[in-house]
Amino acid sequence: MPKGLSSSFAFVELAKQYANYCTDAPLEYTEVLAIQILGFALGRDIIHKIQPKELYHNSYSVFLGESTLARKDTVQSLIGIDLVPVEYHLATSGSPEGFLEDVVDKAGVGFQFLGEWSKELKGIKTGGYAGTFAEVKNDLSSCKPFRKRLTIKKKKKQLFVVDKPYVCLNTTITPDVLKEHVTTEIANGGYWARHVIISGEIKTRKRGRLKKVVESIRSNLKH
């Protein structure tokens, strides 16, 4: 660890160094996702005493950027999917009921790495099978004991119970698609407010060979 740096600060800076070796994506993506991973690692039992009441360190984030050029999926894969142990990965497709089943199976603790956010936003907007995603994820974000009864089949409901939820989320979207799918209700509602939206300056560069130090940095980050 560099002299004078706390271990958490060193992790974020090391993640940014690693990402910079691997991709020309905006480093803002890496910085936020690295901080999210630290918050996830802290767990539900560590809280921050700040007004109006205790604050947990789980969070939801969205990478906003142009398709291909911003390398959003690349950062999500390098820093998120690869570094967070696979046993904590939550389902990325299916219905709210399927998502909740996965959360329950993992005792409430997990990190969801969604690809394009538009599918979920569209489902919320149209009120289809994915229409309750906003409500479900709003409730989970608070880390309070979770009890929700959802319809899984016609006239049949299932009760989902999680005593100690601790869920993080990272997803991606382009500006045009965001404008297309975000309604006034979504923008003014609690679901939108729970997400940190991150954009960054795009500085493309030619692809080159990976430096030998990259694998060492990756191992340190995973450790």
C-alpha positions in Angstrom: 0.0 0.0 0.0 1.4 3.4 -0.9 2.8 5.3 2.1 0.3 7.7 3.7 -2.8 6.2 2.1 -5.6 4.5 3.9 -6.4 1.0 2.7 -9.8 2.1 1.2 -8.2 5.0 -0.7 -5.5 2.7 -1.9 -8.0 0.3 -3.2 -9.8 2.9 -5.2 -6.6 4.4 -6.6 -5.3 0.9 -7.5 -8.6 0.1 -9.3 -8.3 3.3 -11.3 -4.7 2.4 -12.2 -5.7 -1.1 -13.2 -8.6 0.2 -15.4 -6.4 2.8 -17.0 -3.9 0.0 -18.1 -6.8 -2.1 -19.5 -9.2 0.4 -21.2 -9.7 4.1 -22.2 -13.0 4.2 -20.4 -13.7 7.3 -18.3 -12.0 6.7 -14.9 -15.1 8.1 -13.2 -16.8 4.8 -13.8 -14.1 2.9 -12.0 -13.9 5.3 -9.1 -17.6 5.0 -8.3 -17.7 1.2 -8.8 -14.7 0.7 -6.6 -16.3 2.8 -3.9 -19.4 0.7 -4.3 -17.4 -2.5 -3.8 -15.9 -1.2 -0.6 -19.4 -0.3 0.7 -20.6 -3.8 -0.2 -17.6 -5.4 1.5 -18.3 -3.4 4.7 -21.6 -5.3 5.1 -24.9 -4.5 6.7 -23.6 -4.4 10.3 -21.5 -1.2 9.7 -23.4 2.0 9.5 -22.6 5.7 9.2 -24.1 8.0 11.8 -25.4 10.9 9.8 -28.7 12.9 9.9 -31.5 12.1 9.8 -30.7 8.5 10.8 -28.1 5.7 10.3 -26.9 5.2 6.7 -25.9 1.9 5.3 -23.1 1.6 2.7 -24.9 -0.2 -0.1 -25.7 1.8 -3.3 -27.0 1.7 -6.8 -25.1 3.2 -9.7 -25.6 3.8 -13.5 -22.9 4.3 -16.1 -24.2 6.9 -18.6 -22.4 7.1 -21.9 -22.4 6.6 -25.6 -22.6 3.1 -27.0 -19.2 1.5 -27.7 -17.1 4.6 -27.1 -17.7 4.9 -23.4 -16.7 1.3 -22.6 -19.3 1.1 -19.9 -19.6 -2.7 -20.1 -15.8 -3.1 -20.0 -15.5 -1.3 -16.7 -18.5 -3.2 -15.3 -16.8 -6.4 -16.2 -13.2 -5.5 -15.2 -14.0 -3.8 -11.8 -17.3 -5.3 -10.9 -18.1 -8.7 -12.3 -14.5 -10.0 -12.1 -13.6 -8.6 -8.7 -16.8 -9.4 -6.7 -16.9 -13.1 -5.8 -19.3 -14.9 -8.1 -21.3 -16.3 -5.1 -22.6 -12.8 -4.5 -23.7 -12.1 -8.0 -27.5 -11.7 -8.3 -29.6 -12.7 -11.3 -29.6 -10.2 -14.1 -32.6 -11.4 -16.1 -36.2 -12.5 -15.5 -39.0 -11.2 -13.4 -39.0 -9.4 -10.0 -40.1 -12.6 -8.5 -37.1 -14.4 -9.9 -34.8 -11.7 -8.7 -36.3 -11.9 -5.2 -35.9 -15.7 -5.1 -32.2 -15.2 -5.8 -32.0 -12.5 -3.1 -33.7 -14.9 -0.6 -31.4 -17.8 -1.6 -28.4 -15.6 -0.9 -29.7 -14.6 2.6 -30.3 -11.0 1.3 -26.7 -10.2 0.4 -25.8 -9.7 -3.3 -24.5 -7.4 -6.0 -26.5 -7.2 -9.3 -24.5 -6.3 -12.4 -27.1 -5.4 -15.0 -26.2 -4.8 -18.6 -28.4 -2.3 -20.4 -30.8 -0.6 -18.0 -33.4 0.1 -20.6 -35.1 -3.3 -20.4 -35.9 -2.8 -16.7 -37.0 0.9 -17.2 -39.2 -0.2 -20.1 -40.9 -2.8 -17.9 -41.5 -0.3 -15.1 -42.9 2.2 -17.5 -45.3 -0.2 -19.3 -46.3 -2.0 -16.1 -45.7 -5.4 -17.5 -44.2 -8.4 -15.6 -41.2 -6.1 -14.6 -43.5 -3.3 -13.4 -42.8 -4.0 -9.7 -39.0 -3.8 -10.0 -38.9 -0.2 -8.8 -41.0 -1.0 -5.7 -38.9 -4.1 -4.9 -35.5 -2.4 -5.3 -36.7 0.7 -3.5 -37.5 -1.4 -0.5 -34.3 -3.5 -0.6 -32.1 -0.3 -0.8 -33.1 0.7 2.7 -31.7 -2.5 4.2 -34.7 -2.9 6.5 -36.3 -6.3 7.0 -38.1 -7.1 3.8 -41.5 -8.8 3.5 -43.4 -8.6 0.1 -46.1 -10.7 -1.4 -46.0 -10.8 -5.2 -48.2 -12.5 -7.8 -46.2 -15.2 -9.5 -49.1 -16.8 -11.4 -52.7 -15.9 -12.0 -54.4 -15.6 -8.7 -51.4 -17.0 -6.9 -49.1 -15.0 -4.6 -45.8 -15.8 -3.0 -44.3 -14.2 0.1 -40.7 -13.2 0.0 -38.9 -12.6 3.4 -35.4 -11.3 3.9 -34.5 -10.4 7.5 -31.2 -8.6 6.7 -31.1 -7.4 3.1 -27.9 -5.8 1.7 -28.1 -5.3 -2.0 -25.9 -3.3 -4.4 -26.6 -2.6 -8.1 -24.6 -1.4 -11.1 -26.0 -1.0 -14.6 -25.4 1.0 -17.9 -27.4 3.1 -20.3 -26.9 5.5 -23.2 -28.2 9.1 -23.0 -30.7 8.6 -25.9 -32.2 5.4 -24.4 -32.4 7.1 -21.0 -34.5 9.9 -22.4 -36.7 7.4 -24.2 -37.6 5.3 -21.2 -37.5 7.7 -18.2 -41.0 9.0 -17.5 -41.9 11.9 -15.2 -43.2 9.3 -12.7 -39.8 7.5 -12.7 -37.8 10.7 -12.6 -39.7 12.1 -9.7 -40.1 8.9 -7.8 -37.9 7.2 -5.3 -36.4 4.7 -7.7 -34.5 7.3 -9.8 -33.3 9.1 -6.7 -31.7 6.0 -5.3 -29.2 5.7 -8.3 -26.0 7.6 -8.7 -25.7 8.5 -12.4 -22.1 8.7 -13.6 -20.8 10.1 -16.9 -17.3 11.0 -17.9 -15.2 12.5 -20.6 -14.4 10.1 -23.5 -10.8 10.0 -24.5 -10.3 7.2 -27.0 -6.8 5.8 -27.6 -5.4 3.0 -29.8 -5.4 -0.5 -28.3 -2.0 -1.8 -27.1 -0.5 -4.8 -25.4 -1.3 -5.2 -21.7 1.6 -4.5 -19.4 3.0 -7.3 -17.3 2.1 -5.5 -14.1 -1.7 -5.8 -14.9 -2.1 -9.4 -13.6 -0.3 -8.5 -10.4 -2.6 -5.5 -9.8 -5.7 -7.6 -10.6 -4.6 -10.2 -8.0 -4.0 -7.5 -5.4 -7.5 -6.0 -6.0 -9.2 -9.4 -5.8 -7.3 -10.1 -2.5 
